[in-house]
Amino acid sequence: MSGSNVWFTSRERMRRFPELLAVCAEEAAVYGKCVASASSGKYEVRKDMCGMEFQSLKRCFIDAAKKIK
């Protein structure tokens, strides 16, 4: 894969991100609330702390990306 194709693919993904985020707004809000609540106080955010919420958001992005081309 040439370098220019890599940048084109990355730009294309970033161009679509706002639309995907709009479709998955509810999942993004749930994940954001989980991370915010997990990081408040004396606790640090750890990997997989909000794993279920992240997987839900990831599935939504994947499904939305398949529909939006």
mmCIF file as Biopython writes it, N, C-alpha, C and O atoms, coordinates in Angstrom:
data_model
#
loop_
_atom_site.group_PDB
_atom_site.id
_atom_site.type_symbol
_atom_site.label_atom_id
_atom_site.label_alt_id
_atom_site.label_comp_id
_atom_site.label_asym_id
_atom_site.label_entity_id
_atom_site.label_seq_id
_atom_site.pdbx_PDB_ins_code
_atom_site.Cartn_x
_atom_site.Cartn_y
_atom_site.Cartn_z
_atom_site.occupancy
_atom_site.B_iso_or_equiv
_atom_site.auth_seq_id
_atom_site.auth_asym_id
_atom_site.pdbx_PDB_model_num
ATOM 1   N N  . MET A ? 1  ? 0.855   -1.168 0.000  1.0 0.0 1  A 1 
ATOM 2   C CA . MET A ? 1  ? 0.000   0.000  0.000  1.0 0.0 1  A 1 
ATOM 3   C C  . MET A ? 1  ? 0.902   1.232  0.000  1.0 0.0 1  A 1 
ATOM 4   O O  . MET A ? 1  ? 1.805   1.348  0.829  1.0 0.0 1  A 1 
ATOM 5   N N  . SER A ? 2  ? 0.661   2.118  -0.901 1.0 0.0 2  A 1 
ATOM 6   C CA . SER A ? 2  ? 1.498   3.320  -0.982 1.0 0.0 2  A 1 
ATOM 7   C C  . SER A ? 2  ? 1.095   4.330  0.086  1.0 0.0 2  A 1 
ATOM 8   O O  . SER A ? 2  ? -0.011  4.282  0.626  1.0 0.0 2  A 1 
ATOM 9   N N  . GLY A ? 3  ? 2.009   5.235  0.375  1.0 0.0 3  A 1 
ATOM 10  C CA . GLY A ? 3  ? 1.771   6.232  1.409  1.0 0.0 3  A 1 
ATOM 11  C C  . GLY A ? 3  ? 0.576   7.122  1.143  1.0 0.0 3  A 1 
ATOM 12  O O  . GLY A ? 3  ? -0.161  7.468  2.066  1.0 0.0 3  A 1 
ATOM 13  N N  . SER A ? 4  ? 0.377   7.495  -0.117 1.0 0.0 4  A 1 
ATOM 14  C CA . SER A ? 4  ? -0.742  8.388  -0.423 1.0 0.0 4  A 1 
ATOM 15  C C  . SER A ? 4  ? -2.084  7.700  -0.189 1.0 0.0 4  A 1 
ATOM 16  O O  . SER A ? 4  ? -3.049  8.352  0.208  1.0 0.0 4  A 1 
ATOM 17  N N  . ASN A ? 5  ? -2.156  6.408  -0.426 1.0 0.0 5  A 1 
ATOM 18  C CA . ASN A ? 5  ? -3.403  5.676  -0.170 1.0 0.0 5  A 1 
ATOM 19  C C  . ASN A ? 5  ? -3.723  5.604  1.315  1.0 0.0 5  A 1 
ATOM 20  O O  . ASN A ? 5  ? -4.888  5.654  1.710  1.0 0.0 5  A 1 
ATOM 21  N N  . VAL A ? 6  ? -2.689  5.489  2.130  1.0 0.0 6  A 1 
ATOM 22  C CA . VAL A ? 6  ? -2.889  5.446  3.574  1.0 0.0 6  A 1 
ATOM 23  C C  . VAL A ? 6  ? -3.495  6.762  4.048  1.0 0.0 6  A 1 
ATOM 24  O O  . VAL A ? 6  ? -4.449  6.758  4.826  1.0 0.0 6  A 1 
ATOM 25  N N  . TRP A ? 7  ? -2.953  7.886  3.590  1.0 0.0 7  A 1 
ATOM 26  C CA . TRP A ? 7  ? -3.480  9.188  4.000  1.0 0.0 7  A 1 
ATOM 27  C C  . TRP A ? 7  ? -4.883  9.410  3.463  1.0 0.0 7  A 1 
ATOM 28  O O  . TRP A ? 7  ? -5.719  9.997  4.150  1.0 0.0 7  A 1 
ATOM 29  N N  . PHE A ? 8  ? -5.155  8.956  2.255  1.0 0.0 8  A 1 
ATOM 30  C CA . PHE A ? 8  ? -6.490  9.110  1.690  1.0 0.0 8  A 1 
ATOM 31  C C  . PHE A ? 8  ? -7.500  8.339  2.540  1.0 0.0 8  A 1 
ATOM 32  O O  . PHE A ? 8  ? -8.576  8.850  2.853  1.0 0.0 8  A 1 
ATOM 33  N N  . THR A ? 9  ? -7.149  7.114  2.908  1.0 0.0 9  A 1 
ATOM 34  C CA . THR A ? 9  ? -8.049  6.299  3.719  1.0 0.0 9  A 1 
ATOM 35  C C  . THR A ? 9  ? -8.286  6.943  5.081  1.0 0.0 9  A 1 
ATOM 36  O O  . THR A ? 9  ? -9.420  6.983  5.559  1.0 0.0 9  A 1 
ATOM 37  N N  . SER A ? 10 ? -7.234  7.441  5.700  1.0 0.0 10 A 1 
ATOM 38  C CA . SER A ? 10 ? -7.374  8.097  7.006  1.0 0.0 10 A 1 
ATOM 39  C C  . SER A ? 10 ? -8.247  9.343  6.918  1.0 0.0 10 A 1 
ATOM 40  O O  . SER A ? 10 ? -9.120  9.559  7.759  1.0 0.0 10 A 1 
ATOM 41  N N  . ARG A ? 11 ? -8.006  10.158 5.897  1.0 0.0 11 A 1 
ATOM 42  C CA . ARG A ? 11 ? -8.827  11.371 5.723  1.0 0.0 11 A 1 
ATOM 43  C C  . ARG A ? 11 ? -10.285 11.005 5.476  1.0 0.0 11 A 1 
ATOM 44  O O  . ARG A ? 11 ? -11.191 11.670 5.979  1.0 0.0 11 A 1 
ATOM 45  N N  . GLU A ? 12 ? -10.506 9.961  4.713  1.0 0.0 12 A 1 
ATOM 46  C CA . GLU A ? 12 ? -11.874 9.539  4.413  1.0 0.0 12 A 1 
ATOM 47  C C  . GLU A ? 12 ? -12.588 9.089  5.692  1.0 0.0 12 A 1 
ATOM 48  O O  . GLU A ? 12 ? -13.760 9.406  5.894  1.0 0.0 12 A 1 
ATOM 49  N N  . ARG A ? 13 ? -11.891 8.362  6.539  1.0 0.0 13 A 1 
ATOM 50  C CA . ARG A ? 13 ? -12.492 7.935  7.811  1.0 0.0 13 A 1 
ATOM 51  C C  . ARG A ? 13 ? -12.811 9.138  8.691  1.0 0.0 13 A 1 
ATOM 52  O O  . ARG A ? 13 ? -13.888 9.209  9.283  1.0 0.0 13 A 1 
ATOM 53  N N  . MET A ? 14 ? -11.887 10.072 8.776  1.0 0.0 14 A 1 
ATOM 54  C CA . MET A ? 14 ? -12.113 11.258 9.602  1.0 0.0 14 A 1 
ATOM 55  C C  . MET A ? 14 ? -13.229 12.130 9.041  1.0 0.0 14 A 1 
ATOM 56  O O  . MET A ? 14 ? -13.958 12.765 9.803  1.0 0.0 14 A 1 
ATOM 57  N N  . ARG A ? 15 ? -13.370 12.169 7.734  1.0 0.0 15 A 1 
ATOM 58  C CA . ARG A ? 15 ? -14.434 12.944 7.111  1.0 0.0 15 A 1 
ATOM 59  C C  . ARG A ? 15 ? -15.800 12.371 7.493  1.0 0.0 15 A 1 
ATOM 60  O O  . ARG A ? 15 ? -16.760 13.121 7.668  1.0 0.0 15 A 1 
ATOM 61  N N  . ARG A ? 16 ? -15.887 11.062 7.620  1.0 0.0 16 A 1 
ATOM 62  C CA . ARG A ? 16 ? -17.159 10.407 7.943  1.0 0.0 16 A 1 
ATOM 63  C C  . ARG A ? 16 ? -17.463 10.388 9.433  1.0 0.0 16 A 1 
ATOM 64  O O  . ARG A ? 16 ? -18.598 10.113 9.822  1.0 0.0 16 A 1 
ATOM 65  N N  . PHE A ? 17 ? -16.481 10.671 10.269 1.0 0.0 17 A 1 
ATOM 66  C CA . PHE A ? 17 ? -16.659 10.541 11.710 1.0 0.0 17 A 1 
ATOM 67  C C  . PHE A ? 17 ? -17.822 11.361 12.271 1.0 0.0 17 A 1 
ATOM 68  O O  . PHE A ? 17 ? -18.596 10.818 13.059 1.0 0.0 17 A 1 
ATOM 69  N N  . PRO A ? 18 ? -17.991 12.633 11.913 1.0 0.0 18 A 1 
ATOM 70  C CA . PRO A ? 18 ? -19.124 13.393 12.482 1.0 0.0 18 A 1 
ATOM 71  C C  . PRO A ? 18 ? -20.479 12.751 12.160 1.0 0.0 18 A 1 
ATOM 72  O O  . PRO A ? 18 ? -21.381 12.741 12.999 1.0 0.0 18 A 1 
ATOM 73  N N  . GLU A ? 19 ? -20.613 12.226 10.968 1.0 0.0 19 A 1 
ATOM 74  C CA . GLU A ? 19 ? -21.871 11.582 10.599 1.0 0.0 19 A 1 
ATOM 75  C C  . GLU A ? 19 ? -22.083 10.303 11.406 1.0 0.0 19 A 1 
ATOM 76  O O  . GLU A ? 19 ? -23.194 10.033 11.864 1.0 0.0 19 A 1 
ATOM 77  N N  . LEU A ? 20 ? -21.029 9.524  11.580 1.0 0.0 20 A 1 
ATOM 78  C CA . LEU A ? 20 ? -21.128 8.304  12.374 1.0 0.0 20 A 1 
ATOM 79  C C  . LEU A ? 20 ? -21.428 8.629  13.833 1.0 0.0 20 A 1 
ATOM 80  O O  . LEU A ? 20 ? -22.221 7.944  14.480 1.0 0.0 20 A 1 
ATOM 81  N N  . LEU A ? 21 ? -20.794 9.671  14.342 1.0 0.0 21 A 1 
ATOM 82  C CA . LEU A ? 21 ? -21.030 10.072 15.723 1.0 0.0 21 A 1 
ATOM 83  C C  . LEU A ? 21 ? -22.474 10.536 15.923 1.0 0.0 21 A 1 
ATOM 84  O O  . LEU A ? 21 ? -23.068 10.280 16.970 1.0 0.0 21 A 1 
ATOM 85  N N  . ALA A ? 22 ? -23.030 11.207 14.935 1.0 0.0 22 A 1 
ATOM 86  C CA . ALA A ? 22 ? -24.428 11.643 15.026 1.0 0.0 22 A 1 
ATOM 87  C C  . ALA A ? 22 ? -25.365 10.444 15.097 1.0 0.0 22 A 1 
ATOM 88  O O  . ALA A ? 22 ? -26.346 10.453 15.840 1.0 0.0 22 A 1 
ATOM 89  N N  . VAL A ? 23 ? -25.055 9.418  14.320 1.0 0.0 23 A 1 
ATOM 90  C CA . VAL A ? 23 ? -25.884 8.209  14.328 1.0 0.0 23 A 1 
ATOM 91  C C  . VAL A ? 23 ? -25.765 7.488  15.676 1.0 0.0 23 A 1 
ATOM 92  O O  . VAL A ? 23 ? -26.738 6.917  16.169 1.0 0.0 23 A 1 
ATOM 93  N N  . CYS A ? 24 ? -24.588 7.520  16.255 1.0 0.0 24 A 1 
ATOM 94  C CA . CYS A ? 24 ? -24.310 6.780  17.493 1.0 0.0 24 A 1 
ATOM 95  C C  . CYS A ? 24 ? -24.247 7.696  18.715 1.0 0.0 24 A 1 
ATOM 96  O O  . CYS A ? 24 ? -23.528 7.407  19.671 1.0 0.0 24 A 1 
ATOM 97  N N  . ALA A ? 25 ? -24.975 8.767  18.687 1.0 0.0 25 A 1 
ATOM 98  C CA . ALA A ? 25 ? -24.904 9.765  19.767 1.0 0.0 25 A 1 
ATOM 99  C C  . ALA A ? 25 ? -25.274 9.181  21.123 1.0 0.0 25 A 1 
ATOM 100 O O  . ALA A ? 25 ? -24.638 9.498  22.129 1.0 0.0 25 A 1 
ATOM 101 N N  . GLU A ? 26 ? -26.281 8.343  21.160 1.0 0.0 26 A 1 
ATOM 102 C CA . GLU A ? 26 ? -26.721 7.776  22.432 1.0 0.0 26 A 1 
ATOM 103 C C  . GLU A ? 26 ? -25.641 6.879  23.035 1.0 0.0 26 A 1 
ATOM 104 O O  . GLU A ? 26 ? -25.348 6.972  24.227 1.0 0.0 26 A 1 
ATOM 105 N N  . GLU A ? 27 ? -25.055 6.017  22.219 1.0 0.0 27 A 1 
ATOM 106 C CA . GLU A ? 27 ? -23.996 5.121  22.688 1.0 0.0 27 A 1 
ATOM 107 C C  . GLU A ? 27 ? -22.765 5.916  23.122 1.0 0.0 27 A 1 
ATOM 108 O O  . GLU A ? 27 ? -22.114 5.578  24.111 1.0 0.0 27 A 1 
ATOM 109 N N  . ALA A ? 28 ? -22.451 6.984  22.367 1.0 0.0 28 A 1 
ATOM 110 C CA . ALA A ? 28 ? -21.308 7.825  22.715 1.0 0.0 28 A 1 
ATOM 111 C C  . ALA A ? 28 ? -21.534 8.523  24.057 1.0 0.0 28 A 1 
ATOM 112 O O  . ALA A ? 28 ? -20.607 8.649  24.857 1.0 0.0 28 A 1 
ATOM 113 N N  . ALA A ? 29 ? -22.753 8.971  24.300 1.0 0.0 29 A 1 
ATOM 114 C CA . ALA A ? 29 ? -23.070 9.637  25.562 1.0 0.0 29 A 1 
ATOM 115 C C  . ALA A ? 29 ? -22.960 8.666  26.737 1.0 0.0 29 A 1 
ATOM 116 O O  . ALA A ? 29 ? -22.442 9.025  27.795 1.0 0.0 29 A 1 
ATOM 117 N N  . VAL A ? 30 ? -23.439 7.454  26.554 1.0 0.0 30 A 1 
ATOM 118 C CA . VAL A ? 30 ? -23.356 6.448  27.622 1.0 0.0 30 A 1 
ATOM 119 C C  . VAL A ? 30 ? -21.897 6.123  27.934 1.0 0.0 30 A 1 
ATOM 120 O O  . VAL A ? 30 ? -21.510 6.032  29.099 1.0 0.0 30 A 1 
ATOM 121 N N  . TYR A ? 31 ? -21.093 5.950  26.889 1.0 0.0 31 A 1 
ATOM 122 C CA . TYR A ? 31 ? -19.670 5.657  27.089 1.0 0.0 31 A 1 
ATOM 123 C C  . TYR A ? 31 ? -18.969 6.843  27.767 1.0 0.0 31 A 1 
ATOM 124 O O  . TYR A ? 31 ? -18.169 6.652  28.683 1.0 0.0 31 A 1 
ATOM 125 N N  . GLY A ? 32 ? -19.266 8.049  27.321 1.0 0.0 32 A 1 
ATOM 126 C CA . GLY A ? 32 ? -18.667 9.234  27.916 1.0 0.0 32 A 1 
ATOM 127 C C  . GLY A ? 32 ? -19.022 9.386  29.381 1.0 0.0 32 A 1 
ATOM 128 O O  . GLY A ? 32 ? -18.170 9.744  30.194 1.0 0.0 32 A 1 
ATOM 129 N N  . LYS A ? 33 ? -20.269 9.119  29.726 1.0 0.0 33 A 1 
ATOM 130 C CA . LYS A ? 33 ? -20.690 9.203  31.133 1.0 0.0 33 A 1 
ATOM 131 C C  . LYS A ? 33 ? -19.965 8.158  31.978 1.0 0.0 33 A 1 
ATOM 132 O O  . LYS A ? 33 ? -19.573 8.430  33.112 1.0 0.0 33 A 1 
ATOM 133 N N  . CYS A ? 34 ? -19.791 6.962  31.416 1.0 0.0 34 A 1 
ATOM 134 C CA . CYS A ? 34 ? -19.088 5.903  32.142 1.0 0.0 34 A 1 
ATOM 135 C C  . CYS A ? 34 ? -17.644 6.315  32.414 1.0 0.0 34 A 1 
ATOM 136 O O  . CYS A ? 34 ? -17.159 6.173  33.537 1.0 0.0 34 A 1 
ATOM 137 N N  . VAL A ? 35 ? -16.967 6.817  31.407 1.0 0.0 35 A 1 
ATOM 138 C CA . VAL A ? 35 ? -15.573 7.235  31.572 1.0 0.0 35 A 1 
ATOM 139 C C  . VAL A ? 35 ? -15.484 8.396  32.555 1.0 0.0 35 A 1 
ATOM 140 O O  . VAL A ? 35 ? -14.595 8.421  33.406 1.0 0.0 35 A 1 
ATOM 141 N N  . ALA A ? 36 ? -16.393 9.350  32.444 1.0 0.0 36 A 1 
ATOM 142 C CA . ALA A ? 36 ? -16.378 10.499 33.347 1.0 0.0 36 A 1 
ATOM 143 C C  . ALA A ? 36 ? -16.609 10.073 34.791 1.0 0.0 36 A 1 
ATOM 144 O O  . ALA A ? 36 ? -15.933 10.560 35.698 1.0 0.0 36 A 1 
ATOM 145 N N  . SER A ? 37 ? -17.554 9.174  35.010 1.0 0.0 37 A 1 
ATOM 146 C CA . SER A ? 37 ? -17.827 8.736  36.381 1.0 0.0 37 A 1 
ATOM 147 C C  . SER A ? 37 ? -16.704 7.854  36.910 1.0 0.0 37 A 1 
ATOM 148 O O  . SER A ? 37 ? -16.404 7.874  38.103 1.0 0.0 37 A 1 
ATOM 149 N N  . ALA A ? 38 ? -16.088 7.085  36.029 1.0 0.0 38 A 1 
ATOM 150 C CA . ALA A ? 38 ? -14.989 6.214  36.456 1.0 0.0 38 A 1 
ATOM 151 C C  . ALA A ? 38 ? -13.747 7.016  36.804 1.0 0.0 38 A 1 
ATOM 152 O O  . ALA A ? 38 ? -12.947 6.591  37.638 1.0 0.0 38 A 1 
ATOM 153 N N  . SER A ? 39 ? -13.579 8.163  36.178 1.0 0.0 39 A 1 
ATOM 154 C CA . SER A ? 39 ? -12.364 8.950  36.407 1.0 0.0 39 A 1 
ATOM 155 C C  . SER A ? 39 ? -12.551 10.025 37.475 1.0 0.0 39 A 1 
ATOM 156 O O  . SER A ? 39 ? -11.599 10.731 37.808 1.0 0.0 39 A 1 
ATOM 157 N N  . SER A ? 40 ? -13.733 10.157 38.003 1.0 0.0 40 A 1 
ATOM 158 C CA . SER A ? 40 ? -13.942 11.161 39.044 1.0 0.0 40 A 1 
ATOM 159 C C  . SER A ? 40 ? -13.482 10.604 40.394 1.0 0.0 40 A 1 
ATOM 160 O O  . SER A ? 40 ? -13.481 9.394  40.620 1.0 0.0 40 A 1 
ATOM 161 N N  . GLY A ? 41 ? -13.113 11.474 41.234 1.0 0.0 41 A 1 
ATOM 162 C CA . GLY A ? 41 ? -12.661 11.050 42.560 1.0 0.0 41 A 1 
ATOM 163 C C  . GLY A ? 41 ? -11.222 10.591 42.545 1.0 0.0 41 A 1 
ATOM 164 O O  . GLY A ? 41 ? -10.410 11.086 41.763 1.0 0.0 41 A 1 
ATOM 165 N N  . LYS A ? 42 ? -10.907 9.645  43.409 1.0 0.0 42 A 1 
ATOM 166 C CA . LYS A ? 42 ? -9.523  9.206  43.563 1.0 0.0 42 A 1 
ATOM 167 C C  . LYS A ? 42 ? -9.143  8.053  42.640 1.0 0.0 42 A 1 
ATOM 168 O O  . LYS A ? 42 ? -7.995  7.609  42.650 1.0 0.0 42 A 1 
ATOM 169 N N  . TYR A ? 43 ? -10.086 7.564  41.846 1.0 0.0 43 A 1 
ATOM 170 C CA . TYR A ? 43 ? -9.814  6.419  40.987 1.0 0.0 43 A 1 
ATOM 171 C C  . TYR A ? 43 ? -9.296  6.845  39.615 1.0 0.0 43 A 1 
ATOM 172 O O  . TYR A ? 43 ? -9.675  7.894  39.096 1.0 0.0 43 A 1 
ATOM 173 N N  . GLU A ? 44 ? -8.440  6.032  39.045 1.0 0.0 44 A 1 
ATOM 174 C CA . GLU A ? 44 ? -7.932  6.272  37.703 1.0 0.0 44 A 1 
ATOM 175 C C  . GLU A ? 44 ? -8.679  5.371  36.722 1.0 0.0 44 A 1 
ATOM 176 O O  . GLU A ? 44 ? -9.147  4.292  37.086 1.0 0.0 44 A 1 
ATOM 177 N N  . VAL A ? 45 ? -8.782  5.821  35.494 1.0 0.0 45 A 1 
ATOM 178 C CA . VAL A ? 45 ? -9.418  5.012  34.458 1.0 0.0 45 A 1 
ATOM 179 C C  . VAL A ? 45 ? -8.474  3.873  34.114 1.0 0.0 45 A 1 
ATOM 180 O O  . VAL A ? 45 ? -7.287  4.086  33.869 1.0 0.0 45 A 1 
ATOM 181 N N  . ARG A ? 46 ? -9.011  2.668  34.096 1.0 0.0 46 A 1 
ATOM 182 C CA . ARG A ? 46 ? -8.234  1.495  33.727 1.0 0.0 46 A 1 
ATOM 183 C C  . ARG A ? 46 ? -8.825  0.877  32.464 1.0 0.0 46 A 1 
ATOM 184 O O  . ARG A ? 46 ? -10.000 1.064  32.148 1.0 0.0 46 A 1 
ATOM 185 N N  . LYS A ? 47 ? -7.991  0.147  31.762 1.0 0.0 47 A 1 
ATOM 186 C CA . LYS A ? 47 ? -8.430  -0.522 30.547 1.0 0.0 47 A 1 
ATOM 187 C C  . LYS A ? 47 ? -9.624  -1.418 30.873 1.0 0.0 47 A 1 
ATOM 188 O O  . LYS A ? 47 ? -9.642  -2.100 31.897 1.0 0.0 47 A 1 
ATOM 189 N N  . ASP A ? 48 ? -10.593 -1.405 30.012 1.0 0.0 48 A 1 
ATOM 190 C CA . ASP A ? 48 ? -11.803 -2.227 30.122 1.0 0.0 48 A 1 
ATOM 191 C C  . ASP A ? 48 ? -12.719 -1.836 31.279 1.0 0.0 48 A 1 
ATOM 192 O O  . ASP A ? 48 ? -13.637 -2.582 31.618 1.0 0.0 48 A 1 
ATOM 193 N N  . MET A ? 49 ? -12.479 -0.678 31.885 1.0 0.0 49 A 1 
ATOM 194 C CA . MET A ? 49 ? -13.350 -0.234 32.965 1.0 0.0 49 A 1 
ATOM 195 C C  . MET A ? 49 ? -14.773 0.004  32.438 1.0 0.0 49 A 1 
ATOM 196 O O  . MET A ? 49 ? -15.755 -0.286 33.121 1.0 0.0 49 A 1 
ATOM 197 N N  . CYS A ? 50 ? -14.862 0.527  31.234 1.0 0.0 50 A 1 
ATOM 198 C CA . CYS A ? 50 ? -16.155 0.765  30.583 1.0 0.0 50 A 1 
ATOM 199 C C  . CYS A ? 50 ? -16.238 -0.087 29.316 1.0 0.0 50 A 1 
ATOM 200 O O  . CYS A ? 50 ? -16.696 0.375  28.271 1.0 0.0 50 A 1 
ATOM 201 N N  . GLY A ? 51 ? -15.796 -1.315 29.425 1.0 0.0 51 A 1 
ATOM 202 C CA . GLY A ? 51 ? -15.695 -2.206 28.271 1.0 0.0 51 A 1 
ATOM 203 C C  . GLY A ? 51 ? -17.013 -2.465 27.572 1.0 0.0 51 A 1 
ATOM 204 O O  . GLY A ? 51 ? -17.073 -2.445 26.342 1.0 0.0 51 A 1 
ATOM 205 N N  . MET A ? 52 ? -18.069 -2.705 28.327 1.0 0.0 52 A 1 
ATOM 206 C CA . MET A ? 52 ? -19.369 -2.987 27.697 1.0 0.0 52 A 1 
ATOM 207 C C  . MET A ? 52 ? -19.870 -1.772 26.924 1.0 0.0 52 A 1 
ATOM 208 O O  . MET A ? 52 ? -20.393 -1.906 25.818 1.0 0.0 52 A 1 
ATOM 209 N N  . GLU A ? 53 ? -19.710 -0.603 27.500 1.0 0.0 53 A 1 
ATOM 210 C CA . GLU A ? 53 ? -20.153 0.622  26.845 1.0 0.0 53 A 1 
ATOM 211 C C  . GLU A ? 53 ? -19.332 0.888  25.584 1.0 0.0 53 A 1 
ATOM 212 O O  . GLU A ? 53 ? -19.869 1.315  24.562 1.0 0.0 53 A 1 
ATOM 213 N N  . PHE A ? 54 ? -18.020 0.629  25.668 1.0 0.0 54 A 1 
ATOM 214 C CA . PHE A ? 54 ? -17.162 0.823  24.510 1.0 0.0 54 A 1 
ATOM 215 C C  . PHE A ? 54 ? -17.537 -0.144 23.392 1.0 0.0 54 A 1 
ATOM 216 O O  . PHE A ? 54 ? -17.601 0.252  22.228 1.0 0.0 54 A 1 
ATOM 217 N N  . GLN A ? 55 ? -17.782 -1.391 23.730 1.0 0.0 55 A 1 
ATOM 218 C CA . GLN A ? 55 ? -18.149 -2.375 22.711 1.0 0.0 55 A 1 
ATOM 219 C C  . GLN A ? 55 ? -19.468 -2.004 22.043 1.0 0.0 55 A 1 
ATOM 220 O O  . GLN A ? 55 ? -19.633 -2.204 20.840 1.0 0.0 55 A 1 
ATOM 221 N N  . SER A ? 56 ? -20.394 -1.473 22.805 1.0 0.0 56 A 1 
ATOM 222 C CA . SER A ? 56 ? -21.661 -1.019 22.240 1.0 0.0 56 A 1 
ATOM 223 C C  . SER A ? 56 ? -21.436 0.128  21.258 1.0 0.0 56 A 1 
ATOM 224 O O  . SER A ? 56 ? -22.023 0.144  20.176 1.0 0.0 56 A 1 
ATOM 225 N N  . LEU A ? 57 ? -20.593 1.080  21.629 1.0 0.0 57 A 1 
ATOM 226 C CA . LEU A ? 57 ? -20.270 2.205  20.756 1.0 0.0 57 A 1 
ATOM 227 C C  . LEU A ? 57 ? -19.539 1.716  19.502 1.0 0.0 57 A 1 
ATOM 228 O O  . LEU A ? 57 ? -19.833 2.168  18.395 1.0 0.0 57 A 1 
ATOM 229 N N  . LYS A ? 58 ? -18.615 0.820  19.672 1.0 0.0 58 A 1 
ATOM 230 C CA . LYS A ? 58 ? -17.859 0.271  18.547 1.0 0.0 58 A 1 
ATOM 231 C C  . LYS A ? 58 ? -18.792 -0.453 17.565 1.0 0.0 58 A 1 
ATOM 232 O O  . LYS A ? 58 ? -18.681 -0.268 16.353 1.0 0.0 58 A 1 
ATOM 233 N N  . ARG A ? 59 ? -19.701 -1.268 18.084 1.0 0.0 59 A 1 
ATOM 234 C CA . ARG A ? 59 ? -20.664 -1.968 17.220 1.0 0.0 59 A 1 
ATOM 235 C C  . ARG A ? 59 ? -21.531 -0.978 16.448 1.0 0.0 59 A 1 
ATOM 236 O O  . ARG A ? 59 ? -21.818 -1.176 15.268 1.0 0.0 59 A 1 
ATOM 237 N N  . CYS A ? 60 ? -21.939 0.082  17.125 1.0 0.0 60 A 1 
ATOM 238 C CA . CYS A ? 60 ? -22.750 1.098  16.470 1.0 0.0 60 A 1 
ATOM 239 C C  . CYS A ? 60 ? -21.978 1.757  15.339 1.0 0.0 60 A 1 
ATOM 240 O O  . CYS A ? 60 ? -22.507 1.929  14.240 1.0 0.0 60 A 1 
ATOM 241 N N  . PHE A ? 61 ? -20.725 2.129  15.601 1.0 0.0 61 A 1 
ATOM 242 C CA . PHE A ? 61 ? -19.893 2.735  14.550 1.0 0.0 61 A 1 
ATOM 243 C C  . PHE A ? 61 ? -19.728 1.798  13.361 1.0 0.0 61 A 1 
ATOM 244 O O  . PHE A ? 61 ? -19.835 2.231  12.214 1.0 0.0 61 A 1 
ATOM 245 N N  . ILE A ? 62 ? -19.474 0.542  13.617 1.0 0.0 62 A 1 
ATOM 246 C CA . ILE A ? 62 ? -19.280 -0.433 12.540 1.0 0.0 62 A 1 
ATOM 247 C C  . ILE A ? 62 ? -20.543 -0.592 11.723 1.0 0.0 62 A 1 
ATOM 248 O O  . ILE A ? 62 ? -20.498 -0.593 10.493 1.0 0.0 62 A 1 
ATOM 249 N N  . ASP A ? 63 ? -21.676 -0.729 12.407 1.0 0.0 63 A 1 
ATOM 250 C CA . ASP A ? 63 ? -22.960 -0.879 11.701 1.0 0.0 63 A 1 
ATOM 251 C C  . ASP A ? 63 ? -23.288 0.376  10.896 1.0 0.0 63 A 1 
ATOM 252 O O  . ASP A ? 63 ? -23.737 0.287  9.753  1.0 0.0 63 A 1 
ATOM 253 N N  . ALA A ? 64 ? -23.064 1.539  11.493 1.0 0.0 64 A 1 
ATOM 254 C CA . ALA A ? 64 ? -23.358 2.801  10.790 1.0 0.0 64 A 1 
ATOM 255 C C  . ALA A ? 64 ? -22.438 2.982  9.584  1.0 0.0 64 A 1 
ATOM 256 O O  . ALA A ? 64 ? -22.872 3.470  8.540  1.0 0.0 64 A 1 
ATOM 257 N N  . ALA A ? 65 ? -21.179 2.595  9.723  1.0 0.0 65 A 1 
ATOM 258 C CA . ALA A ? 65 ? -20.227 2.738  8.630  1.0 0.0 65 A 1 
ATOM 259 C C  . ALA A ? 65 ? -20.608 1.848  7.457  1.0 0.0 65 A 1 
ATOM 260 O O  . ALA A ? 65 ? -20.382 2.210  6.302  1.0 0.0 65 A 1 
ATOM 261 N N  . LYS A ? 66 ? -21.182 0.691  7.745  1.0 0.0 66 A 1 
ATOM 262 C CA . LYS A ? 66 ? -21.629 -0.198 6.664  1.0 0.0 66 A 1 
ATOM 263 C C  . LYS A ? 66 ? -22.787 0.415  5.888  1.0 0.0 66 A 1 
ATOM 264 O O  . LYS A ? 66 ? -22.893 0.225  4.677  1.0 0.0 66 A 1 
ATOM 265 N N  . LYS A ? 67 ? -23.656 1.151  6.583  1.0 0.0 67 A 1 
ATOM 266 C CA . LYS A ? 67 ? -24.829 1.754  5.956  1.0 0.0 67 A 1 
ATOM 267 C C  . LYS A ? 67 ? -24.483 3.048  5.230  1.0 0.0 67 A 1 
ATOM 268 O O  . LYS A ? 67 ? -25.076 3.368  4.199  1.0 0.0 67 A 1 
ATOM 269 N N  . ILE A ? 68 ? -23.514 3.795  5.777  1.0 0.0 68 A 1 
ATOM 270 C CA . ILE A ? 68 ? -23.131 5.093  5.208  1.0 0.0 68 A 1 
ATOM 271 C C  . ILE A ? 68 ? -21.892 4.903  4.352  1.0 0.0 68 A 1 
ATOM 272 O O  . ILE A ? 68 ? -20.801 4.669  4.872  1.0 0.0 68 A 1 
ATOM 273 N N  . LYS A ? 69 ? -22.054 5.001  3.083  1.0 0.0 69 A 1 
ATOM 274 C CA . LYS A ? 69 ? -20.886 4.851  2.194  1.0 0.0 69 A 1 
ATOM 275 C C  . LYS A ? 69 ? -20.832 5.989  1.218  1.0 0.0 69 A 1 
ATOM 276 O O  . LYS A ? 69 ? -19.927 6.047  0.386  1.0 0.0 69 A 1 
#
